[in-house]
Amino acid sequence: MAPRIAGSGTLPHFLEEPVDAYIVKSNPIKLRCQARPALQIFFKCNGEWVHQSQHMSQEHTDLGTGLKIREVMINVSRQQVEDFHGPEDYWCLCVAWSHLGTSKSRKATVRIAYLRKNFEQDPQGTEVPLNGMIVLHCRPPEGVPVAEVEWLKNEEPLSSEGVIDTRGDHNLIISEARLSDSGNYTCVASNIVAKRRSATATVVVYVNGGWSSWTDWSPCNVRCGRGVQKRSRTCTNPAPLNGGAFCEGMSVQKSTCNTLCPVDGSWGEWSEWSVCSSDCERQRSRECTAPEPKHGGRLCDGVALATDNCTGGLCTQNRKLLHDAKPQGVENSSDVALYSGLAAGVVTVVLLIIAVTLYRRSQSEYGVDVIDSSALTGGFQSFSFKTSRQANPLLINSSMQPDLTVSRTYTSPMCFQDSIDKELMAERSLLDPLPDLKVKGQKIELPFIVSLGVAERAEYHVMSHPQTFPRGLAPDYRGVAVGTTLGRRDKNLFTPQVTLTSSRPLHKATAVFGHAGGRLVVPNTGISLLVPHGGIAEDTTWEMYMIINQEDSSTVSEEGTEIFLSPAVTYGPPGLDLSCPIAMTIAHCAEVAADDWTIRLKRQMQDNKWEEVMSVDEESTSCYCLLEAQRCHVLPKHPGRYALVGEPLSQEAAKRLRLAVFGSPDTSNSLGFTLRVYCVDDTPHAFQEVAVGERSRGGRLLEEPKMMLFRGNTFSLQVSIQDVPQLLWSIKPFTTCQEFSFSQVWASNQRPLQCAFSLERYSHSSSQLSCKISVRQVKGEEQILQVYTSVVENEKGVVPFFTQSDCTITSQTGSRAFKIPLSIRQRISATFDTANAKGKDWQLLAQKLHIDRNLCYFACQESPSSVILSLWEVQHQDSGDLDSLASALEEISKVQSPKTATLGCSREERDSEFTKLG
């Protein structure tokens, strides 16, 4: 009882008092009090007692003192605080009772926490010189409790030691700026409610350029007389960086100089003849002193001392004529020496002939074919750059002589792993018999190397598969031989009787067709072939093929004014026998909107020369060409190799280029990233080669390919990189602008022109790359490729190919290959092949289908309407919609038949038109 009596005589003592609190969002807070001894504890808020029902109380006895300890809690809601409008903040305290009286706790304030969105002052970007002072101001948003501030540099927390001024408004101060201080700075304010970010301020620490020391004076630019000598200095001490000012003043000084002219020597007068000596000779001399050679002049030509027989050969010694005084054996010895020399020469020539013969034989064992060495290095164009103008050292020019600096390469990885003779024997039905192949032994310098190993005398007797040709018909190989060589040759590398072509197969497709016909497609190239129904005789099949080859534009014509506008396409077999023409589609890159071209279809003959088949704007009864904006539909008469070539009529003639930029990390440098820019002819085949090559090396397509017009105005093509973040990335010096000569681009003929930009980021934290690639023709069009990519992506970007429905289908046979059902096709042909009184004939059909040019060609066909429908088929091969054909037939019906003049244009009514014909 003693402790309790003692305890009962004390006032309540608070073991825990309420503390200040913040209401976050709508969550209520708890206030807590604990006292001993305490009979009761009540909260009082804002001067008013809190109702007893809102109290939560607990009581227990202190085992040490025996005193009662009471604990009480209340909840305070956001609504209670918002409804209070007093002169001060919402507050609460505790009042505790005991037998001797009461005690009060401290006041605890309750406030609603918040943080405004907008900063009172955002940091502003600035540019400061090296070692200058950087000051960024930041005043965080208003908030309760007061927000804490931190700085981020390039999204990484920035240490505040020595750089952040905490005395004022959380300013960032860097007293001596370094290059590494360049970056993007962000002020971040946060409290228990939220975190706010200020606008990003970009800080650029720049370096003003300074001149280097002058170089020594150059030699005088003339060998003789008054000239000029120069000395130069560069703005590299230091070089301007991050937009720093370029050096003021001249980078080159010139001074006049005088060079003593060289004086060529000349002979003086001859001296008098000397007295005749005992040998019956006299002498005279002259000197090179009129004038003497000076300052590097040439010495006198000729002799300074001359001798002569003083008596005209009549001088005697010992009473004999001087010329008879020689020993008897002298003349004989001279004859022996002469004959000995002739014999030695004959032996030398014989040995040389034997050595050359052996050398040729050893060389021929390495093969008959020659390829470009650059084809072994990855399949992309290589360049040797040189500075094009001294006035602009940043402009790089690649337009050197191709035989000296630029090795020819191919547009796709090498496809043939085995020797070419193995490939030929595997495709026997595709090739003509080739003549004996024989290469005279020659020393072949790079960039050409011997690549294929066959015997000295290689003979290919190409046989066909028995199923390929009609029964009882011997195969006729009088077509054009498929190219069997790789690379570009000089004209004198082979003997005259060799008739090999200068191309190599890149893509091919084969299929067996019968009476039902079908379609043959080389995927993703814009090249296809349509064999009409009934073109092949019944009970007969032909194995047909298409091969795409690349040709050098220098082989088109001797004048060199024509260029290839499409790939060279070979179809066969050569002995193909069809009752109606096939339709071949070839993609081209000519801009045909204006009449600036003369475009011709050419065929390669057996002597490798290209012969004109027809001009696309002329009329012919042997061939038909339907030229569209991006492709040409051809009805050739014979199998063989065909290509579209163009001759510009003015400098406004333009070809379409497709521009693409790919990127991949540098395997030799973890911080490196390489951008590769391609400029190729705007044909599916050309871009396909680029896509395949990039996919093999892991490249990502960084921007949708764009098209630009390249005009025949003889001006070059410049590719430059712009807007590279200089604070985050560096680029290899003197490579920001690269250039292709006009001839490289104009006659590129599907070979991809490529230039590369090597970049390096300053740190691993820079994972994004954004820049622009400008591709422009001098005094011509410009296209911008926008690059924005992550350089640390693990997944390789998908290289887009093509969206045509047949992009992966090689061949279709029978009815599946045609848009027009066979029964309707036959009915249309029967209706329009024979003219009637109403003029409803094939000419009207051609007019309504917009195929009404060169009508003389259709007039020579057995079924003109069927050929017109084949052309409609290839025109609409990418879509299966028959509306245009149905509309044309409906228009013909309206004009010619009053009964059908009221027909509408709905799909159902067009289908009924087909039903009538079928």
CORBELWO-V422431 format. One record per pair of residues at least 6 apart in sequence whose C-alpha atoms are under 6 Angstrom apart, sorted by the first residue. I is the first residue (numbers start at 1). J is the second residue. Records with the same first field share a line. If there is no record, write none. Layout:
# CORBELWO-V422431
I: J + J
This chain:
# CORBELWO-V422431
11: 100
12: 36 + 37 + 38 + 98 + 103
13: 35 + 36
14: 34 + 35
15: 34 + 35
16: 33 + 34
17: 33 + 105
18: 31 + 32 + 33 + 108
19: 108
20: 108 + 109 + 110
21: 110
22: 110 + 111 + 112 + 113
23: 112 + 113
24: 113
26: 78
28: 76 + 77
29: 75 + 76
30: 74 + 75
31: 73 + 74
32: 72 + 73
33: 71 + 72
34: 70 + 71
35: 69 + 70
36: 68 + 69
37: 67 + 68 + 69
38: 96 + 97 + 98
39: 97 + 98
40: 96 + 97
41: 95 + 96
42: 94 + 95
43: 50 + 93 + 94
44: 50 + 92 + 93
45: 91 + 92
46: 91
55: 73 + 74
56: 72 + 73
57: 71 + 72
58: 70 + 71
59: 69 + 70
60: 68 + 69
61: 67 + 68 + 69
90: 109 + 110
91: 108 + 109 + 110
92: 107 + 108
93: 105 + 106 + 107
94: 104 + 105
95: 103 + 104
96: 102 + 103
113: 144
114: 143 + 144 + 193
115: 142 + 143
116: 141 + 142
118: 141
119: 140 + 141
120: 139 + 140 + 141
121: 138 + 139
122: 138 + 198
123: 136 + 137 + 138 + 201
124: 201
125: 201 + 202 + 203
126: 203
127: 203 + 204 + 205
128: 205
129: 205 + 206 + 207
130: 177 + 178 + 205 + 206 + 207
131: 176 + 177
132: 176 + 177
133: 174 + 175 + 176 + 177
134: 173 + 174
135: 172 + 173
136: 171 + 172
137: 171
138: 170 + 171
139: 169
140: 189
147: 189 + 190 + 191
148: 189 + 190
149: 188 + 189
150: 188
151: 158 + 186 + 187
152: 158 + 185 + 186
153: 184 + 185
154: 184
163: 172 + 173 + 174
164: 171 + 172 + 173
165: 171 + 172
179: 205
182: 203 + 204 + 205
183: 202 + 203
184: 201 + 202
185: 200 + 201
186: 198 + 200
187: 197 + 198
188: 196 + 197
189: 195 + 196
206: 241 + 242 + 244
207: 240 + 241 + 244
208: 240 + 244 + 245
209: 235 + 238 + 239 + 240 + 245 + 246 + 247
210: 235 + 237 + 238 + 247
211: 234 + 235 + 237
212: 233 + 234 + 236 + 237
214: 232 + 233
215: 231 + 232
216: 231
217: 230 + 231
218: 229 + 230
219: 229
220: 227 + 228 + 229
221: 227 + 228
224: 259 + 260 + 261
225: 258 + 259
226: 257 + 258
227: 256 + 257
228: 255 + 256 + 257
229: 254 + 255
230: 253 + 254
231: 252 + 253
232: 251 + 252
233: 251
235: 247
240: 246
262: 294 + 295 + 296 + 297
263: 293 + 294 + 297
264: 293 + 297 + 298
265: 288 + 291 + 292 + 293 + 298 + 299 + 300
266: 288 + 290 + 291 + 300
267: 287 + 288 + 290
268: 286 + 287 + 288 + 289 + 290
270: 285 + 286
271: 284 + 285
272: 284
273: 283 + 284
274: 282 + 283
276: 282 + 310
280: 309 + 310
281: 308 + 309 + 310
282: 307 + 308 + 310
283: 306 + 307
284: 305 + 306
285: 304 + 305
286: 304
293: 299
315: 322
316: 322
360: 441
363: 441
364: 456
365: 455 + 456
366: 453
367: 452 + 453 + 454
368: 439
369: 452
370: 450 + 451
371: 486 + 487
372: 447 + 448 + 487
373: 447 + 448 + 449
374: 409
375: 409 + 410
379: 409 + 410 + 411 + 412 + 413
380: 409
381: 409 + 753 + 754
383: 406
384: 398 + 405
385: 397 + 398
386: 396 + 397
387: 396 + 397
388: 397
394: 734
395: 737
396: 737 + 738 + 739
397: 738 + 739
398: 739 + 740
399: 740 + 741
411: 689 + 751 + 752
412: 689 + 693
419: 452
428: 462 + 463 + 464
429: 464
431: 481 + 482
432: 477 + 481
433: 461 + 462
434: 460
436: 459
437: 458
438: 457
439: 494
468: 542 + 543
469: 542
470: 540
475: 575
476: 575
477: 574 + 575
479: 574 + 640
480: 606 + 640
483: 501 + 503 + 504
485: 503 + 504
486: 503 + 504
488: 502
499: 607
501: 608
503: 549 + 550 + 551
504: 549
505: 548 + 549
506: 548 + 549
507: 547 + 548
508: 546 + 547
509: 522 + 545 + 546
510: 544 + 545
511: 543 + 544
512: 542 + 543
513: 541 + 542
514: 536 + 540 + 541
515: 534 + 536 + 537 + 538
516: 533 + 814
517: 531 + 532 + 533 + 813 + 814
518: 531 + 812 + 813 + 814 + 817
519: 529 + 530 + 811 + 812 + 817
520: 528 + 529 + 811
521: 528 + 810 + 811
523: 807 + 808
524: 807
525: 684 + 685
526: 587 + 684
527: 585 + 586
528: 584 + 585
529: 583 + 584
530: 582 + 583
531: 582
535: 578 + 579 + 580
536: 578
544: 572 + 573
545: 571 + 572
546: 570 + 571
547: 569 + 570
548: 568 + 569
549: 568
550: 567 + 568
553: 563 + 564 + 747
556: 610
562: 646 + 647
563: 645 + 646 + 747
564: 645 + 749
565: 588 + 589 + 644 + 645
566: 588 + 644
568: 642 + 643
569: 641 + 642
570: 640 + 641
571: 639 + 640
572: 639
574: 639
582: 635
583: 634 + 635
584: 633 + 634
585: 632 + 633
586: 631 + 632
587: 630 + 631 + 683
588: 630 + 631 + 683
589: 655 + 656 + 681 + 682 + 683
590: 655 + 656
591: 654 + 655
596: 649 + 650 + 653
597: 647 + 648 + 649
598: 646 + 647
599: 615 + 616 + 645 + 646
600: 614 + 615 + 616 + 644 + 645
601: 613 + 614 + 643 + 644
602: 610 + 611 + 612 + 613 + 642 + 643
603: 610 + 611 + 641 + 642
604: 610 + 641
616: 625
619: 854
621: 857
623: 635 + 636
624: 634 + 635
625: 633 + 634
626: 632 + 633
651: 712 + 713
652: 711
653: 711 + 712
654: 709 + 710 + 711
655: 709 + 710
656: 682 + 708 + 709
657: 680 + 681 + 682 + 707 + 708
658: 679 + 680 + 681 + 682 + 706 + 707
659: 678 + 679 + 705 + 706
660: 677 + 678 + 705
661: 676 + 677 + 702
662: 675 + 676 + 699 + 700 + 701 + 702
663: 674 + 675 + 699 + 700
664: 673 + 674 + 699
665: 673
666: 672 + 673
671: 760 + 761
672: 759 + 760
673: 759
674: 757 + 758
675: 756 + 757
676: 755 + 756
677: 754 + 755
678: 753 + 754
679: 753
680: 752
681: 750
686: 750
700: 796 + 797
701: 799
702: 787
714: 742
715: 742 + 778
716: 740 + 741 + 742 + 777 + 778
717: 739 + 740 + 776 + 777
718: 738 + 739 + 775 + 776
719: 737 + 738 + 774 + 775
720: 736 + 737 + 773 + 774
721: 736 + 772 + 773
722: 771 + 772
723: 771
724: 771
728: 761 + 762
729: 760 + 761 + 762
730: 759 + 760
731: 758 + 759
732: 758
767: 790 + 791
768: 789 + 790
769: 788 + 789
770: 787 + 788
771: 787
772: 785 + 786 + 787
773: 784 + 785
774: 783 + 784
775: 782 + 783
776: 782
804: 878
819: 880
824: 918
827: 917
829: 865 + 866
832: 841 + 842
833: 842 + 865
835: 841
842: 865
846: 852
848: 888
858: 864
886: 910
894: 900 + 901
